[in-house]
């Protein structure tokens, strides 16, 4: 493709993202505000407060306006990266997100790297080796796919936390704060169980997918020609299997971006990790609209950005590829 066509593609993708964000924000805003109950009726306020005081708070937060006016006001603020004030804490939504996003990103990035490595390595190995090795890897992958994350988390807490006392079962740091490099060792020690749960329950489906793709690649004519030329198994994997798996891996990686923020809601609740997942859960339970909307819009934005990045990388890998939308 020419440089002009690439620029046109980027502009069209950006325009598509803007339109989709507007539609997503409108639908999400309407769905949340039309849901039964609200923060002011969900036990989030002092039950002794008078109706006049509650009406005053609604006026302060702009909840006494019509839904269209609330949406326009919120959209205008969002364009300036201002998602409003949290009903529960009184802090800005951006401050709430900034204070918790680091730990969630750390957990999910490490887990995602491990998941893709295990799925890629053992998926290819399962397809190539066959027989007993293939059966063991497939059974492990199926066990991973079928195991609920909350069940495995509770099982590990009981065995390694309560029974053996090897790992802590809550939080990310000890009650007595460590300093220097010992602080990082302490964090890793606390996060070992939740990260292990995410990795084990996450790699199975991806492994089976990569195994299936690899089996299809192995049936191709160029693989038979490569084998006839005397190429070793490692050379076939490096020069034929990896390049043909790359487009699929790029697409999955692009679609995995939103999971970096909200992929560990249940585990953060179980292990009492003060991250984005726990923030979203608490906000949903208390009907904290500004925080919910902020997290959902950021998640939608990451989905669209991930899709666009994946399309551009795929275009770079194969210039003749035409991607829709």
Secondary structure, DSSP 8 states (H G I E B T S, - for coil): --HHHHHHHHHHHHHHHHHHHHHHHHHHHHHHHHSSS-GGGTT-S-TT--HHHHHHHHHHTTTTS-HHHHHHHHHHHHHTT---B-TTT-SBHHHHHHHHHHHHHHHHHHHHHHHHHHHHHHHHHHHHH-HHHHHHHHHHHHHHHHS-HHHHHHHHIIIIIIIS--S--SSSS-SS---THHHHHHHHHHHHHHHHHHHHHHHHHHHHHHHHHHHHHHTSHHHHHHHHTT--HHHHIIIIIHHHHHHHHHHHHHHTTTHHHHTTHHHHHHTT--SHHHHHHHHHHHT-HHHHHHHHHHHHHHHHHHHHHHHHHHHHH-TT-----
